[in-house]
Amino acid sequence: MSNDVEEYSDELKRESEVELRSTMGKISIAFIDIENMSMMAKVTLFAIVMATFAFIGGYFYKNLSGD
């Protein structure tokens, strides 16, 4: 029984190392691999990120500038 657990643990470790090596150098946001997304999904994600930054920037500008 303990041999089975050790083999399973070693297999999981090998799989995680292979996955880590394959994702090194790739861009990912919140555990989403952007390089594997379609162009429409990339554009949508970019628009969401830019809208979020614009909202945060507008909020701080409004509250810090006194307007």
N, C-alpha and C positions, 0 to 999 in steps of 0.2 A: 504494500500500500504506500509506504513512504517513498519507494522508488518511483512509483507512478506520479506522485506529487512533485518530486524533484524533477522528473522528466518534463512534466507539464510546465513547471516554473521556468526551467531552462528554455523550453520552446517559446514561452511568452516573452522571455527576456530577449531571445534572438529576434523575434518578430518586431519588438519595439525598437531594437537597435537598427534593424533594416529600415523600418519606417522613418526613424530619425535621420538616418543617412540619406534617404531619398528626398527628404524635405529640407535638407540644409541648403541655404542660399535662396530659398524661394520666399516670396512675399506672402504673408498670411496675416489676416486681421481677425481677431477673435476666433482663432482656430479654423478659419475658412481659407482654403488654398485658392488664392485669386487666379493663379495661372491655369487652373482647370475649369474656370468658369467660362460661360459663353460671353460673347461681346455685349449682348443686351444686359446680362446680369452684371457685368463689369460697369457698364454705364449707369445702371440703376444704383449699384452700390456707391459709385462715385457721387452721384447726385444726392444720395442720402447723407453721405459723409459731409459733403459741402454744405448742405442745408443745416446739418447739425452745428457745424462750425459757425455758419452765418447767424444762427439763432443764439448761440452762446456769445458770439462777439457782439451782436446787437443788444443782448441783455446787459452785458457788462458795460458797453458804451452808454446805454441809457442810464444805468444806475451810478456809474462813476463820473459821468460828465455833468450831471445835474440837469439835463434837458428833460 
